[in-house]
Amino acid sequence: MYTKIAFALCLLLTGCKGNSQEKETAMKKDDQTEKKFEVTKTDAEWQAALTPMEYQVLRNAATENPFSSELLENKAEGTYVCAACGTEVFKSETKFKSGTGWPSFYKEIEGNVAYDVDYKIGYKRTEEHCATCGGHLGHVFEDGPEPTGLRHCINGAALNFVPAGE
């Protein structure tokens, strides 16, 4: 008889789940609405338009390996644009050497970078993405230099560089 009661309790406990485990309940109403972007493509179109690394970073929010970007040591004057749609996202004069292994900027081009909260690694981070196509760029942290105190830590694979005058 005790075995039946223990079995019933185990079944009851493992079958129960609270509202906080329901994704729809745990999400805010704003999170449930799909964002609309000026530039939209199907998944197949994005895969055809981007390199495999660009696709993983921009469309699947992957992170490239540190110190792997050709743009990390770029010191030329110009503009960094979204590799997916060409939207200008950072100016070269706001780039600085952070030592993190990813291109870093202290200021974005206002209106061209959008922000979301990201809990993917267990704690709150501010994710940055292109405001035109929604492509994942990286994250912003509050440990950067003056004048903003921000460090926009950006995947080089999410960017293309346009030299000044072009």
N, C-alpha and C positions, 0 to 999 in steps of 0.2 A: 504494500500500500504506500509506504514512504517513497518507493521508487517511482510510482505513478505521480505522486505529488511533486517530487523533485523534477521529473520530466516535464510536467505541466508548467511549473514555474520557469524552467529554462526556456521552454517554448514561448511562454508569455513575455519574458524579459528580452529575448532576442528578436521577437516580432514587433516590439514596440519601438516607435521612433517619434521624437518630438517635432514640433513645428519648425524648430531652428534647423533641422536637418533637411527640410524641404527647401530646395533652391529658390522656388518662387516666393516662399514666405520670407526667406532670409534676405532677399534682394529688395532694394528700395524701388519704388515705382519708376523713378528715372532710369534705373538700370535695365528695366524691362523693355524700354522703347529702343528700337534699333535706330542708330544714328544714320542720317543721310549725308552723303558727301557729294561734292560737285563732280568728282571723277569716280566713277564706279565701273568695275569690270567683273566678269565671272571669274571663278577660281582658275579655270583653264586659260583665260585671257591673261591673268596676272602671271601664271607660270610661263606662258609663251613670251611675255614682255620682259621678264626679269631673269637674272642669273639665278641658279639654285640658291646661293647664299643670300642674295637680295630678297628672294621670295621667302625664305625661311625667316629672315629678320623682319621684313616689312609686313608680311601677311600672317605669319604665325608667331610673331613677338619673340623670336629666338634672340640669343645674344651671341655675337661673334666672339671668338677667342681674343683675349687682351693682347695688345701689341701686334695684331695681325693686319690692321688696316693700313693701306698705302697713304691714307689721308692723315694719319697720326702725326707725322713729322712735317706735313705741308705748312710752309710759312709764307706762301705767295698771297698777294692781295687778290681778293675776289669774293665770291658768294658761294655758300654751300646750299645746294638744292636737294629736294627730295628725289631719290633715285627712281621712284615710281612714277611721279607726275611732273617733276621739274619745278615745283613750288619753292621759292626762296625761303629758307628757314633760318640760316645763320650767316652773319657777315664775318669775314676773316679777322677784322679788328677786335672781335669779341672772343676769339679763340685764345686759349692759354694752355700751358703744359701742366696737367694735373698729376701726372705720374701714375694714373690708374690703368693706362693701356688703351684707352678709348679717346677719340677726339672730344675735347671738352670746351664749352663756351660759357661765358657768364651772362649772356643775354641772347634771347631769340628775336627773330623778326616778328614784332607784335602782330597778332591776328593770323599768322600763318602756322603756328604751332598750337595744338589743343592738348588738354590734359585730362587724365582719368586717374582714379585710384586703383592700384594694383596690389593684390594680396597673394600673388602667386608663390612667393617664397616664405610665406608665413607671417609677414609683417607688412604694414602699410608703406607703400612707396608711391610716388607720383610718376605715372607713366606719361611720356610725351609721344604724340603722334602728329602726322601731317594733317592740318586742318582741311586740306583740299581732298585727299584721297583716303585718309584714315590709316596710312601706313605707320607701323610702329617705328619710332626713331630711337628711343632709349628712355632714360629716367632723369629727373632733376632732383638734386640734393641741395641742402642748405649749408654746404661747407666750401663754397667757392670764394673767389676774391672780390674785392670791392670793384665796382661801385654797387653791385647787386647782392653779393654774398651767396650767389647761386652757382652751382656746377651742373650744367646740362651735359650729362654723360651720354654721348651719342654713338651708336654703332656706325662705323665708317661705311659698312655695306648699305646703309640706309641713305647715304649721301653721294652726290656727285659734286665736283668742284668746277665752278665757272670762273676762270681768271678775269680780273678787272679788265674792262675794255672790250669784252666779247659779248 
